[in-house]
Amino acid sequence: MPLDLNSDLGEGFGPWRMGDDAAMLDIVTSANIACGFHAGDPATMRRTCELAVAKGVRI
């Protein structure tokens, strides 16, 4: 039975980074990307999504 390792990512806002999304995307199999309401800005969320796709991580 496969295991899905998931993490909340893309929560940084402008100059304020929240964790290391790129490093987490090396170990997770799926990611919940911030939606911009309580965390995340458009550039951070887009960059995280693009990196997730490049690394084969489900969003």
N, C-alpha and C positions, 0 to 999 in steps of 0.2 A: 504494500500500500504506500503510494508516494506521500511525502510530507510537503506542505506548502509553508514556507517561511516568509512571513509578511511583516512589513514595517510601514509606519506613517512617515512620509517624506515630503519634500518641497515646502517646508514650513518657514523658511527664512523670509526676511522682508528687507529688501534693499541691502544696506551694509551689514545688517544683523543676520549672521548665519546661525542656523539651528542644526547642529550635528554635521555629519559628513555624508551627504547623500550619495556621492560617487562611490565611497567605500562601502556603504550599505548595499548599493546596487550590485556589488561584486558577490554578495553572499545571500541575498533574498531571492525568492522565486516570484514574488508578487509585491506590489507596492500600492498603498493608498496615498494618492497625491492630494495635497491641500487644495481647497477650493477657493481660497481667497477671502473667506468670511472672517474666520478667527485667526488665520495664519496664511502666509504665502503671498507673494506678489506675482503679477503676470509673468515677468521675466524668469523668476525662480521656478515657478510651476512649469513653464514651457521647457526650460533647460532640463529639469528633472525628468519630464516626460520623454524628451528626445533621448536622453541618456539611458532611460529604462528600455526604450525600444531598441536602441543600439546594442544593449547588453542582453536582450531577450527576456526581460523581466515583464511579467504581466502587470497591467495597470488596472 
